[in-house]
Amino acid sequence: MELGNRIKQALSLKKMSQVELAAKLDIPVSTLSGYILGKYVPETAKVIDIARAIGVSLDFLYSVDLGNALTNDELSLVVRYRNLNEKQRDSALDYFKYLESQG
């Protein structure tokens, strides 16, 4: 999946608009839109800024191995898990272990 699609996917998962991200990056929305549409290729430093602003890893943005790519549902679970506090994470993991034990 190309970089623009990954940015778009991350924005969707984080429920962030292009306008919000452009403001965080201090760039015009048209420039960000150009990145997403593949009209422009951001410099590496800007991709790092994008990843930080959205809250995803560079690996996520540059992922090209579609065989191992997460589905939107899987990515949504990861995002939700990361938003939990430590106690909530422990409870979520316990619940997954319970579900696995049920076959």
Secondary structure, DSSP 8 states (H G I E B T S, - for coil): --HHHHHHHHHHHHT--HHHHHHHHTS-HHHHHHHHHTSS---HHHHHHHHHHHT--HHHHH---TTT---HHHHHHHHHHHTS-HHHHHHHHHHHHHHHHT-
